[in-house]
């Protein structure tokens, strides 16, 4: 037993020595990208970045979480979840007169937070698989191209990814060690994740029955565990929900974007192959114009009430047009898991600074190629790798399925699968470890499942490249 304990201690020491060395090496690409932004202060903020920046600045300068109106006054709002703007505001307070320095510090901190995510994935993959899978999975997270670039974007990806992975990691420990303390820790991370991106704010309703079913012990302890998970995960959202409900005159948990996003993904003018482009439609095709024509009384509604109205209109359209909805949802599901193109498109438009054309072409191969490799490896790892604690893998499946499903119902943009990639990295690492060790679980059902899933995903990519993105590819190569 003494030898066994000594061996386990040596293995653990070696494993964490590896992650420290890996994190040290991973500092280099993070510093290079950060330095690129440092020497190019002319690189601006684009799209959602401007929203988060404005919310953070208004928090610091006016003490109000909201947007500046034409008259100059800042009006309270709930269009965005609050945690990421609060993260930015904490940094902005340190540099009240130097916005460039504040943004630089924020980007630097995001790079360090992403290394924490790699450590979480390392520990999680050790519990789900083994040390070999953990090493490869953590390396993927450290050097995955899209994750590296998102460290420099003023967007929620880095913080949300860390909180989501932390929730899964702590909950897995709770299930394996039957620890209510770890369960509460994971649930708290889930609540914080919902305050960063509202796509998971309903997940506590799935988590509670799952924990009650997966927990080991007498029925009283199972029910206690489920209730604890529900209560702690909801607790961080309660103060913000009270504020929103009072502000908008209707029950509102995190933000008032869900209803309008759902309607934009499900109304008569939703683009079939780029549902997210509905947000740019104007005139008679704009979602708010359609609502105004049907509900003239909407002019007096708050943003929260307007969001509820948009949700009802979107649901009505879905039930009135089931065939079109199914067609759209299939396309949005394909595009959710589509080849990653946001970084490449930003580089092509000059949003990443003055990059030479050869580097843009290199990114055009590296970014989607890395995603394709990790995604296919994750499929084979999920189907064929030996697993520990099946209930823990069901938890990962629930998280991935929830995020995928809700985004499929609205926009289905491939950007939104990026926070799931660290979770998939562990399965990709398991696939590599099984390939090296020859420990595949080669049964007909597993082999068939892995093959069909891979073919479906590759077929979806071919469809998207040929029918949706071909014009952009031609322009990029031209």
N, C-alpha and C positions, 0 to 999 in steps of 0.2 A: 504493500500500500504506500510505503514511503517513496519507493522508486516511482510508482505511478503518479503520486502527487508532485514529485520533483520533475517528472517528465511533462506533466501538464503545465507546470509553472514555466518550464523552459520553452514549451511550445507557445504559450501565451506571450512570453517576453519576446520571442522571435517574431511573432505575428505583429505585435505592436511596434517593434523596431522597424519592420517593413513599412508599416503605414506612416511612420515618422519620416523615413527616407523618401517614400513616395510623395508625401506632402511637400517635402523640401524641394524635390525635383519639379513638382507641379507649380511651385512659385514662379519659375522662370517664364512660362507662357503667360501667366497672369500678369507678371510685371511688364512683359513686352507689350501686351495689349493696353495695359494701364498707361504705360509711358507713351504709346502712340496717341492716346487721347490727351495726354498731358502736353505734348509738343504741338498738338493741333487743337488749340482752344476754339477754333472756328467751327468745329463739329457741333452742330446744334442738337436740339431735342426734337423728336418727331412723334407725331400721332399721340398715343396714350402718355408718352413721357411728359408732354407739356401739361397734361392734366395733373399728374402726380406732383410735378414741380410747383404748379400754381397752388395746389391745395397745401403743400408743405410751407410755401412762402406766406400764404395767408394765415396759417396757424401761427407762424412766428411773428409776423408783422402786425396782424390784426387780432390774433387770438380767436379766430373764427375758422371753423372747418367748412369752407364753402368757396364760392367763385365770385370774382369781382364783376359787378354789373356795369353797364355803360356809364352810369353816373358816378362810379368810383367806389360805391359802397360794396362791402363783401356780404353776400347773402348765404346763410347756412344751407348746406346741401347734403345729400346722401347718395350721390350718383356713383361714388367709389367706396369700397371698404376702407376703413380708417387706418389699419395698422401700418401699411407701407408708407403712406404720407406722414404718419407720426414718426416712423423711423427716419425719414428724410428730414423732418422738422427738427429732430434732436441734433442732427449734424449741422443743419443750417443755423441753429442758435449759437454754435461755436464760431461760425464765420458769418456774422450778420451783414458785413459789408463786402464780402468776397464770394460771390456766387460760384465762380469757377473753382475756387479752392474747396468749397463745400461739395460740389459735384464730384471733384476728384477724390475727396475723402470717402464719399459714399461709394464710388466705384471700387476704391481700394478695399473698403470693408466688405463689399459684396464678394470680392475675390476670396477673402479670408473665410467668409461664411460658406462659400462653396466647398472649401476644403473641409469644413466641419461636416458638410453633407457627405463627402467621401468617407470620412471616418464613421459616420452613422451607417452608411451602406456596407462598409467593411464588417462592422459588428453584426449587422442584420444578416448578411450573407453567411457569416460563420454559423449563425444559429439556424438558418434555413437549410444550409448545405454543409460546407466544410471550409477549411482554411484556403484551399486552392481557389475555390469559387470566390471567396472573399477578396483575395489578392487581385484577381482579374477584375472583379466588379468594381473595386475601389479605383483601380487604374483607369478603367473606362470613365468613371465619373471625373477623375482628375484631368483627363485630356480630351474629353468629348468636345468636338469643335463648337457646337451650338451652345453648350453650357459655358464654355470659355468666353464666347462673345457676349452672352447675356449678362455676364458679370459687369460689363461696361454699360449696359443699357439701364436707364432709370425706369425700370419696370418691376413688377411684382415677382417675376420668375424665381429669382435667387432666394428670397425670403420664404416664399410659399413652398418651394421645393424642400428647403431645409425643414420647415415645420411639418410638412406632410410626411417626409421620411422619418422624422423624429417620432411622430405619432405612431406610425407602423412599427418602428423599432421598439419603442417602449411598450406597446401593446403586445408584441410578440414575446418580450421578456416576461410580461405579466402572465400570459397564458402558459408559458413554459415553466415558470417558477411559482405560479399560483400566488402572485403578489398583488395585493390591492393597492399598494403604494405605487408600483410601476403602472398599474392600470389607470390610476388617477393622473399620473404624470402624462401618459399617452393621451388621455382624454383632454387634458388641458392644452396640449400641443394641437389637438384637433380644433379646439375652440379658437386658438390663435390663428390657425390656418384659415378658418372660415372668416375671420376678420381681415385676412389678407386677400383671399379670393372667395367669394360667396358660393362658388360651385359646390363646396362641401358643407354648407351650413345645415343641410338636411341630413347629413350622414349620421349624426347621433341617433336618429330614429332607426337606422339600420344597425348601428353599433350595439345598442342596448340588447335587442333580442339575440344578436350574434354572440355576444359575450355570455349571455345567460345560457345559450346552447353549448358553446365551446368550453366553458369553464368546467374544471373538474372539481367535484366535491358534492356535498349534499344540496338539495334543492334550495334551501334557505340561503346558502352562500352564493349559489348561482344567481338567484334573484337580486341579492345584495350587490353582486358584481355588476350585473346589468344596470341596476338603478344608479350605482356610483358612476359608471361610465357615462350614462345619460346626463346626470346632474352636473358633473364636472366639465363635460364638453360644452354644455349650454351656458355655464356660469360666465365665461368671458364675454359672451355675446349679450347678456342681459342688460347691462348698463347702456350699451350702444342701442339696443333695441328699444329701450324706454325712451331714449333721446329721439330716435327716428319716429317712433309712434306719436310722440307729442308734437314733433315738428310737422309731420305730414297728415295728421288726422286719420291715420289708418295704420293697422298693425304692420310693421316693417322691421325685419330682423337685422339685416346687414346693409343692403343697398337697394336702390330702386332702378336697377338695370335689368334684372332678370326678365320681367314681363315684356319690356320693349325689345329686348334681344330675342325673346321667343317669338314675338310677333314679326320682327324683321326677318326671322328665319322661316316664317310660316304665314305669308299673306300673298295677295295676288301678284305683287311685283317682285317677290324674292327671286334673284337671279338663280337659275337652276344649277350652274356649275361654280358659282362663286357667291354663296349665300351671304357671306360677310360683306359683300359690296352693297348690300341693301342699306347699310349705314350712310353711304354716300349719295343715295338717291334724293333728288330734290323735286320741287314742284308737286304735281298731282300724284307722282309715284312715291313720295315720301310717306313713311309709316304714319307720321303725325297728321299729314294732310288727309290720309284715308280715315283716320279716327275722327278728325274734325268734321268730315263730310257726314259721317254716320252719327256722331254724337256732338252736336253743336254745344252742348252744355259743358264740354270738357275744358272750355276756356277758364272756368273758375276752379279747376281742380289743382291740388298740390301735385308735386312730382310723384309722390308715393301713390296717390290715388290714380294718377294718369298711368302709372306702371301697372296697377291692378287692372285697369280698363284695357290696356294693351294686351295683358295676359289673357283676359277673357276673349278678346277679339281673335287672338292667335289660336286659342283652343277651339273657338267656333269654326275658324277656317279649317283646322285640321279635321274636325268631324264632318264638315261639309265637303271636303275634298280628300277622301282617304287614299285614293290611288296616287294622286299627285304627291301627297305627304310621304307615302312609302317610297316613291321614286326619289324625292328630295333627300329623305333620311338615308337611303342607301348611298347616295352621292356624298352626303355630308360625313357619313361614317368612313367612306373611302378617303375623303380629304382630311379627316381628323388624323388618320394614320398615314397621311401622304408624306412624300419625301420632303424633308425640311428645306425650305427655300427662303426664309425670311432674311437670314444673314446675307445670302447671295444677292437677293433683290435689293437689300439696303446698300450693299457694296456697288451694285450696278448703277443705282441712282445717286451715288456719291454721298450717301448718308453716313459712311464710315470714314470719310476723309479722302484725300487724294491717293487712292490705291492704283497701282499700275494695272493695265489690262491683263497681263499674264497672271497676276496674283488673284484677280477676280475669277479668272478661268480655273485657277487652282482651287479656290474656294468652292467653285461650282461643282467640282468633282469630289472634294474632300468632305464637305458638309453633308450632302445627301448620301454619299457613299458610306460614311461612318454610321449614319443612321440606319441605312439598309443592312449593314453588317451586324450591328448590335441587335436590331429588331429580329432578324432571322435567327441569330444565335439564341436570343431570348425565347423564341418559339420552341426551338429544339430543347433548350434547357428546361422549359416549363413542362414539356411533354415527356422527356426521356430521362432527365436527371433524377437519381434517388433523392428523396426528400425527407426531412425531419418534420414532425408535427404538422399533419395535414391541415388542421384548423388554421395554422398561421398562414399557410399558402392561400386558404380560402379568404382570409382577411385581405391579403394583397390583391386577390382577384376582385373582391368587393370594391376596394378603393379604385383600382384601374377601371372597372366596369362602370362605377358611378360617375367618375370624371368624364369618361368617354361617352357614356349615354347621355348625360345632360348637355354636353357640348354638341352632340349629334342632333339633339332636338332643337338647338338654336343655330349656331354658325358652323360648327365642324371644322374650324380652321386648324391647320397643322401646328401652329404655334402652341396650341393648348395641350399638346401631348408632351411637350418638352419637360414639364415637372415630373412626368411619370418615368422618364428615361433612367434616372438613378435606380428606381425599383426594378426596372427591366434589366439594368446592368448586372444585378446579382444573378439573374437567370442566365444571362449571356455568359457570365463567368462560370456558372455551373456547367454550361454546355462545353466550354473550352476544357474545364477540368475533367469532365467525363470523356471527352475525345482523347485527351492525353493519357488518361488512366484506363481507357477501355471499359468503363463501368456503365455504359448505356443500358437502360431498361428496354431492351428490344422486344416488345410484344407487338403483335399485329395491330392492335387497337392504337397503341401509342405511336407506332411508326406511321400508320394511316393518318392519325390526327395531326402529327407534325407536318407530314407532307402536304395534306390538304390545306392546312392553315398557311403554310409557306406559299403555296401556289396561289391561294386567294389574295394574300398580301402583295405578292409580286405582280399578279394580274391587275390589282388595283393601281399599283404604281404605273404600270404600262398604260392603263386607261387614262390616268391623270396626265401623264407626259404627252400622250398623243392627242387627247381631246380637250385638255384644259390649258396646259402650260406650253404647248409647242411654239406659239408665237413668241413668248418670252425667251425660250431657249434659242430660237433663231436670232433674236435681237442681241442676246448675250454673246453668241458666237460671231455675230457679224461685226 
